[in-house]
Amino acid sequence: MMLLQAFLFLLAGFTAKISASMTNETSDRPLVHFTPNKGWMNDPNGLWYDEKDAKWHLYFQYNPNDTVWGTPLFWGHATSDDLTHWEDEPIAIAPKRNDSGAFSGSMVVDYNNTSGFFNDTIDPRQRCVAIWTYNTPEIEEQYISYSLDGGYTFTEYQKNPVLAANSTQFRDPKVFWYEPSQKWIMTAAKSQDYKIEIYSSDDLKSWKLESAFANEGFLGYQYECPGLIEVPTEQDPSKSYWVMFISINPGAPAGGSFNQYFVGSFNGTHFEAFDNQSRVVDFGKDYYALQTFFNTDPTYGSALGIAWASNWEYSAFVPTNPWRSSMSLVRKFSLNTEYQANPETELINLKAEPILNISNAGPWSRFATNTTLTKANSYNVDLSNSTGTLEFELVYAVNTTQTISKSVFPDLSLWFKGLEDPEEYLRMGFEVSASSFFLDRGNSKVKFVKENPYFTNRMSVNNQPFKSENDLSYYKVYGLLDQNILELYFNDGDVVSTNTYFMTTGNALGSVNMTTGVDNLFYIDKFQVREVK
């Protein structure tokens, strides 16, 4: 009997592994956006790079027991060799009670063993310490845990908490090393006081309150998931400014959750914004709880981040199974100090570049290149073997001398249609009168898309040309469609929009059409599309 039980136990484990592998092949599971094998995922946590093993680590808020948020809440874990393809790892941090959670936090590499947790057997490049919020119905406190195996398992510090404020709304510590003062710096949210408190420490165990960045920008219902990082400028990478990220949920301008940021200076104790302007990180509906990496491989740049690609308004209802939620692509950030917000004003603006390492992509299909569009011509291409993960590049120009009737919709539209059912499609494009790039994600037969009132079907992003010459204003857009998530980067990432979409399972988008509503208004400099495999 014992032998039979052992055999059945091994068989169950083997079956589970096969099931997990098959789950990753589900037709509507994103290919290059991380998703957990099963269960619920939200905020990214503890991002760091293992310089010894050349391995990237991503932790995340995780409920393995359901596909909705709930306690007990864990830190899930994934690793990557290239920031694009991720491998699900076992749970990293667990709460102590079933009604509690290991809430959001960050990871540091304690190279110099300031904490005293490590001995010489642990490579300095793998001395990782997690700083996280322990949430119970009674209180939120900041805990630390350390790893002796390079970030796969953690030991909780026996004298936790290291920071408490007698509050149920004190969370999301993000920690970095500030070289000039030789101290650890933490930002943490006093969420419903609209405060981002800044602390310092010599050893990660004892923390001193230095200052607070409070009541700035768009307030919404509460502040969450703050972060402070030095970001290089695009014009001169040797020059940098400090950026404070703050997440808002609920109460975002477009509904639900979003990220804002402030540009300024930091002296080791105080962050001073250059102005009180709230700037938007991503103009889509599905980009939240942005976190940056503690350290990076320098070949990728010094400021990398990833966000949860969903929205709290409808995240519990999106039609995926046996998992819910994706992460965004990793983005490389810089500051464009010459961003032309309008013809008369330049601003400092966060610029985002997608990190996408793919070696198995199909050939580029190019069409309508060096072409002036007319209503009579509809350009199209069919990627007949498409699995639904596509990327495209579009450079187009608007003829500024042409007079347009106000009763006409002067659009350039791209239609990404389902190969099995073309009545399901994404429509996106540029409309001249509003000077905006629009997205319509509502043309689906999926019940959630048709019936959920918070899943906004139509949205737009203001666009400015990146250059003007010979009476033509030029625009760029790069797009990645990955099964059910779309990331759009305008003018090389000066403006970004991330949105999910959902088609009937198996109806991969693979037919692409380009149309216009007005003759001779749009000139196509380049348009190409290919499958990502």
C-alpha positions in Angstrom: 0.0 0.0 0.0 2.8 2.4 0.9 4.5 1.7 -2.4 1.2 2.4 -4.3 0.7 5.6 -2.4 4.3 6.7 -3.3 3.7 5.9 -6.9 0.4 7.9 -7.0 2.1 10.8 -5.2 4.9 10.8 -7.9 2.3 10.4 -10.7 0.3 13.4 -9.3 3.4 15.6 -9.3 4.3 14.5 -12.8 0.8 15.2 -14.0 0.9 18.6 -12.3 4.1 19.5 -14.2 2.6 18.4 -17.5 -0.6 20.4 -16.7 1.5 23.5 -15.9 3.4 23.1 -19.1 0.2 22.8 -21.1 -1.3 25.8 -19.3 1.6 27.9 -20.6 0.6 26.9 -24.2 -3.0 28.2 -23.7 -3.9 30.1 -26.9 -4.8 33.3 -25.1 -1.9 33.4 -22.6 0.6 36.2 -23.4 3.9 35.1 -24.9 6.3 37.8 -23.8 4.4 39.3 -20.8 4.8 37.3 -17.6 1.8 35.5 -16.2 1.8 33.0 -13.3 1.0 29.4 -14.1 -2.1 29.7 -12.0 -3.8 31.9 -9.4 -4.0 35.6 -8.9 -1.2 38.2 -9.4 -1.0 41.9 -8.8 1.8 44.3 -7.9 5.4 43.6 -8.9 7.8 43.4 -5.9 11.5 43.0 -5.2 13.0 43.6 -8.6 16.8 42.9 -8.7 19.6 41.5 -10.9 21.9 38.7 -9.7 25.2 39.8 -11.2 26.8 36.4 -10.2 24.4 34.2 -12.1 23.3 36.8 -14.7 19.7 36.3 -13.5 16.8 38.8 -13.2 14.4 38.3 -10.4 10.7 39.4 -10.3 8.5 38.9 -7.2 4.8 39.7 -7.1 1.7 39.8 -5.0 0.3 36.3 -5.3 -2.8 34.3 -4.3 -2.2 30.7 -5.5 -5.5 29.5 -4.1 -7.8 31.5 -6.3 -8.0 33.7 -9.4 -9.1 36.8 -7.4 -7.2 38.8 -4.7 -7.4 37.3 -1.2 -5.6 36.3 1.9 -3.3 34.6 2.7 -1.3 36.7 0.2 2.2 35.6 -0.8 5.3 36.8 -2.7 5.3 34.8 -5.9 8.6 34.6 -7.8 9.8 34.4 -11.4 13.3 34.6 -13.0 14.6 35.5 -16.4 17.8 35.4 -18.4 16.8 38.1 -20.8 14.0 40.3 -19.2 11.5 38.9 -21.8 11.0 35.2 -21.1 10.2 34.3 -17.5 10.2 31.1 -15.5 7.7 30.6 -12.7 9.5 29.8 -9.4 8.2 28.5 -6.1 6.7 31.0 -3.6 9.4 33.1 -1.9 7.7 34.7 1.1 4.6 33.6 3.0 2.5 35.4 5.7 2.2 34.0 9.2 -1.6 33.8 9.3 -4.3 32.9 6.9 -6.0 36.3 7.4 -2.8 38.2 6.6 -0.6 39.0 3.7 3.0 39.6 2.6 2.2 42.9 0.9 4.3 44.9 -1.5 7.9 45.8 -1.0 11.3 45.8 -2.5 14.6 44.0 -2.6 18.2 45.3 -2.1 21.6 43.6 -2.5 23.5 44.2 0.8 26.9 44.0 -0.8 28.8 45.3 2.3 26.7 43.2 4.8 25.4 46.3 6.6 22.6 44.1 8.0 25.0 41.5 9.5 22.9 38.7 8.0 25.6 37.2 5.8 29.0 35.6 6.2 31.8 35.1 3.7 30.2 32.0 2.2 27.5 34.2 0.5 28.7 36.0 -2.6 28.3 39.8 -2.0 26.3 39.9 -5.3 23.7 37.5 -3.9 23.2 39.1 -0.4 19.6 40.0 -1.1 17.3 41.4 1.6 13.5 41.8 1.1 11.8 44.8 2.7 8.0 44.3 2.7 4.8 45.1 4.4 3.2 42.6 6.8 -0.6 43.3 6.6 -3.1 42.0 9.2 -6.6 43.3 9.9 -5.1 45.1 12.9 -2.0 46.8 11.4 0.5 47.3 8.6 4.2 47.1 9.6 7.5 46.9 7.7 9.4 43.6 7.8 12.7 42.4 6.5 13.7 38.9 5.4 17.0 37.7 4.0 18.1 35.0 1.6 21.1 32.7 1.8 20.5 31.0 -1.6 20.3 33.9 -4.0 16.7 34.9 -3.6 14.8 31.6 -3.7 14.0 31.2 0.0 14.0 33.7 2.8 14.5 33.8 6.5 12.4 36.4 8.5 14.3 38.7 10.8 13.6 37.7 14.4 13.1 41.3 15.6 10.5 42.3 13.0 8.9 44.8 12.5 11.7 47.2 11.7 9.3 50.0 11.2 5.8 50.6 12.5 3.4 53.6 12.7 0.3 52.2 14.5 -1.6 52.4 11.2 -3.5 50.1 9.0 -2.5 52.2 6.0 1.3 52.3 6.0 2.9 50.2 3.3 4.9 49.5 0.1 8.5 50.2 1.2 10.9 50.8 -1.7 14.6 50.9 -0.6 17.8 51.9 -2.4 21.3 52.7 -1.5 22.3 56.4 -1.5 26.0 56.5 -2.1 26.8 60.1 -1.0 25.6 59.6 2.5 26.4 55.8 2.6 22.8 55.1 3.8 19.8 53.1 2.8 16.9 55.2 1.8 13.2 54.1 2.0 10.1 55.6 0.6 6.9 54.2 2.1 3.3 55.3 1.7 1.1 56.7 4.5 -1.6 55.9 2.0 -4.7 57.7 3.2 -2.7 60.7 4.6 -1.4 61.3 1.1 2.2 61.1 2.3 5.3 59.5 1.0 7.6 59.3 3.9 11.4 59.2 3.4 13.5 57.2 5.9 17.2 56.5 6.2 19.1 53.6 7.8 22.6 52.3 8.3 21.7 48.7 8.6 18.2 48.1 7.2 17.0 47.4 10.8 16.8 50.8 12.4 15.1 53.6 10.4 15.0 57.4 10.9 12.2 59.6 9.5 13.8 62.3 7.4 11.0 64.0 5.5 7.7 63.6 3.7 6.5 64.3 0.2 2.8 65.0 0.8 -0.4 66.2 -0.9 1.2 66.6 -4.3 -0.2 66.0 -7.7 -3.4 64.0 -8.3 -4.6 62.6 -5.0 -7.4 60.2 -5.9 -8.5 58.0 -3.0 -5.0 57.1 -1.7 -1.3 56.9 -2.5 0.4 53.5 -3.0 3.6 51.9 -4.3 6.0 54.9 -4.2 9.5 54.8 -5.6 12.4 57.2 -5.9 15.1 56.7 -8.5 17.8 58.7 -10.3 17.0 58.7 -14.1 19.6 59.7 -16.8 18.6 62.3 -19.4 18.3 61.2 -23.0 20.3 64.2 -24.2 23.3 63.6 -21.9 23.3 60.2 -20.1 26.0 61.4 -17.7 23.4 63.9 -16.3 20.4 62.8 -14.3 17.4 64.0 -12.2 15.4 62.2 -9.5 12.0 60.9 -10.2 9.3 60.1 -7.6 6.7 57.6 -8.7 3.3 57.4 -6.9 0.5 55.0 -7.7 -3.2 56.1 -7.2 -6.1 53.7 -6.6 -9.0 54.1 -6.9 -9.8 57.5 -8.4 -7.6 57.7 -11.4 -8.6 60.3 -14.0 -9.6 57.6 -16.5 -11.1 55.4 -13.7 -9.5 52.9 -11.3 -5.8 52.9 -10.9 -2.8 54.7 -12.5 0.8 55.9 -12.0 2.0 59.5 -11.8 5.5 60.9 -11.4 7.4 64.1 -10.3 10.8 65.2 -11.5 13.1 66.9 -9.0 16.2 66.7 -6.8 17.2 64.6 -3.9 19.8 65.4 -1.3 19.8 62.3 0.8 16.9 63.4 3.1 14.5 65.5 1.1 12.9 65.2 -2.4 12.1 68.5 -4.0 10.0 68.5 -7.1 10.9 71.1 -9.8 7.2 71.9 -10.1 3.9 70.6 -8.7 2.9 69.2 -12.1 1.6 65.6 -11.9 2.8 63.8 -15.0 1.4 60.5 -16.2 3.6 57.4 -16.6 1.3 55.6 -19.0 -1.9 56.9 -20.6 -3.6 53.5 -20.9 -6.0 51.8 -18.5 -3.8 48.8 -17.6 -0.5 49.9 -16.1 -0.3 50.1 -12.3 2.1 49.7 -9.3 5.2 50.5 -11.3 8.4 49.4 -9.6 12.0 49.9 -10.7 14.9 47.4 -10.4 17.3 47.8 -7.4 20.2 47.2 -9.8 20.7 46.3 -13.4 23.0 44.9 -16.0 24.6 48.2 -17.3 24.1 47.2 -20.9 20.4 47.8 -20.4 20.8 51.1 -18.7 20.4 52.1 -15.0 16.6 52.7 -14.8 14.4 49.7 -15.6 10.9 49.1 -14.4 7.9 46.9 -14.7 4.2 47.3 -13.8 1.1 45.3 -13.3 -0.9 45.3 -16.6 -4.4 45.5 -15.2 -6.8 47.9 -13.5 -8.4 47.4 -10.1 -11.8 48.4 -11.5 -12.2 45.1 -13.4 -9.1 43.0 -12.8 -11.1 40.3 -10.9 -13.4 39.7 -13.9 -11.0 39.5 -16.8 -11.7 36.2 -18.8 -8.5 34.3 -18.3 -8.1 30.9 -16.6 -6.4 29.3 -14.6 -4.5 32.6 -14.0 -5.4 36.3 -13.7 -3.2 39.2 -14.7 -0.1 39.9 -16.6 3.0 42.1 -16.1 4.0 44.8 -18.6 7.1 44.5 -20.6 10.2 45.7 -18.8 10.9 49.3 -19.8 14.1 51.3 -19.9 13.5 54.8 -18.6 15.2 58.1 -19.5 14.3 61.8 -19.2 13.7 63.8 -22.4 14.6 67.3 -21.4 13.4 68.7 -24.7 10.0 67.1 -24.9 7.8 69.4 -27.1 4.5 69.4 -25.2 3.1 71.9 -27.6 4.6 74.3 -30.2 5.6 76.8 -27.6 6.6 74.8 -24.5 9.3 72.2 -23.8 9.0 70.0 -20.6 11.1 67.3 -18.9 9.3 64.1 -19.7 9.8 60.4 -18.8 10.6 58.4 -21.9 10.1 54.6 -22.0 11.7 52.0 -24.3 10.4 48.4 -24.3 12.9 45.6 -23.5 12.0 42.9 -26.0 14.6 40.1 -26.6 13.3 37.8 -29.3 15.2 35.6 -31.6 12.3 33.7 -33.3 10.3 36.3 -35.0 8.7 36.1 -38.4 9.8 38.3 -41.4 8.6 41.8 -41.6 5.6 42.3 -43.9 5.8 45.8 -45.3 3.0 47.6 -47.2 1.7 51.1 -48.0 5.3 52.4 -47.6 6.0 55.7 -49.3 2.3 56.0 -50.2 -0.3 58.7 -49.9 -3.5 57.1 -48.7 -6.9 57.5 -50.4 -10.4 56.2 -49.5 -10.4 53.9 -52.5 -7.3 52.1 -51.5 -7.4 49.7 -48.5 -4.1 48.0 -47.8 -4.0 44.7 -46.0 -1.8 41.7 -45.1 -2.7 38.3 -43.7 -0.4 36.6 -41.3 -2.2 33.3 -41.8 -0.2 31.3 -39.2 -0.3 34.0 -36.6 -0.6 32.9 -33.0 -1.8 36.4 -31.9 1.5 38.0 -30.8 2.5 40.7 -33.3 4.6 43.8 -33.4 4.3 46.7 -35.8 6.1 50.0 -36.7 4.3 52.9 -38.3 5.8 56.2 -39.4 3.2 58.5 -41.0 2.7 62.2 -41.8 -0.2 64.6 -42.0 -0.5 67.1 -44.8 -1.0 70.4 -42.9 -2.1 72.3 -45.9 -5.2 70.3 -46.6 -8.5 71.8 -45.7 -10.8 69.3 -43.9 -14.5 69.5 -43.7 -15.7 69.5 -40.0 -18.4 66.9 -40.9 -15.7 64.4 -41.9 -13.8 62.0 -39.6 -10.2 62.4 -40.9 -8.7 59.2 -39.7 -5.9 56.8 -40.4 -7.1 53.5 -39.1 -5.4 50.1 -38.5 -7.7 47.1 -38.1 -6.3 44.0 -36.5 -8.8 41.3 -37.2 -9.3 37.7 -35.9 -8.2 35.0 -38.3 -11.1 32.7 -37.4 -13.7 35.4 -36.9 -13.0 38.9 -38.5 -16.0 40.4 -36.7 -13.7 40.5 -33.7 -11.0 43.1 -34.1 -9.0 45.9 -32.6 -9.2 49.3 -34.3 -6.6 51.9 -33.6 -5.3 55.0 -35.4 -4.9 58.8 -35.6 -7.6 61.4 -36.1 -6.4 64.8 -37.2 -9.0 67.2 -35.7 -8.3 65.9 -32.2 -4.6 65.3 -32.8 -5.0 62.0 -31.0 -4.3 58.4 -31.4 -7.3 56.3 -30.6 -8.0 52.7 -29.6 -11.3 50.8 -29.8 -11.0 47.4 -28.0 -14.8 46.8 -27.8 -15.3 44.8 -31.0 -15.3 41.4 -29.3 -17.9 38.7 -28.6 -16.5 38.0 -25.2 -19.2 38.6 -22.5 -16.8 40.4 -20.2 -15.9 43.0 -22.9 -19.5 43.5 -23.8 -21.0 43.7 -20.4 -18.5 45.0 -17.8 -19.2 48.8 -17.5 -15.7 49.6 -16.2 -13.9 48.0 -19.1 -13.8 51.2 -21.2 -13.9 50.2 -24.9 -12.7 53.5 -26.4 -9.8 55.7 -25.4 -7.3 58.1 -26.9 -3.8 59.7 -26.3 -2.8 63.1 -27.4 0.0 63.0 -30.0 2.4 65.7 -31.1 4.6 65.4 -34.2 8.2 64.5 -33.7 9.2 66.6 -36.7 7.6 68.9 -39.4 9.0 69.5 -42.8 7.7 70.4 -46.3 4.1 70.9 -45.0 4.1 67.5 -43.4 3.9 66.7 -39.7 5.5 63.3 -38.9 4.4 60.8 -36.2 5.8 57.4 -35.0 4.1 54.5 -33.2 5.5 51.1 -32.2 3.0 48.6 -31.0 3.1 45.1 -29.5 0.0 43.0 -29.4 0.5 39.9 -27.2 -2.6 37.7 -27.1 -4.6 40.1 -24.8 -2.4 43.0 -24.0 -1.4 45.9 -26.2 1.5 48.3 -25.6 1.8 51.4 -27.7 5.0 53.6 -27.8 4.6 57.0 -29.5 7.5 59.0 -30.9 10.1 56.6 -29.5 8.4 56.3 -26.1 7.7 60.0 -25.3 4.1 58.9 -24.7 3.0 55.3 -23.8 -0.4 53.6 -23.6 -1.0 50.0 -22.2 -4.3 48.3 -22.5 -5.7 44.8 -22.3 -8.2 43.4 -24.8 -9.9 40.0 -25.0 -11.1 38.1 -28.1 -12.8 34.7 -28.2 -10.3 32.0 -27.3 -8.4 30.8 -30.4 -9.3 33.7 -32.5 -5.8 35.1 -33.0 -5.4 38.5 -34.5 -3.5 38.2 -37.7 -5.3 40.1 -40.5 -4.2 43.7 -40.7 -5.9 46.4 -42.7 -5.1 50.1 -43.2 -7.8 52.6 -44.2 -8.4 56.4 -44.3 -11.5 58.6 -44.3 -10.0 61.4 -46.3 -8.1 61.4 -49.6 -4.5 62.5 -49.7 -4.3 63.6 -46.1 -1.9 60.9 -44.8 1.4 60.0 -46.1 2.8 56.6 -45.0 6.6 56.7 -44.6 6.9 53.2 -43.2 4.5 50.5 -42.0 5.6 47.0 -41.2 4.2 44.1 -39.1 5.5 40.7 -38.1 4.7 37.8 -35.8 6.5 37.3 -32.6 7.0 33.6 -31.8 
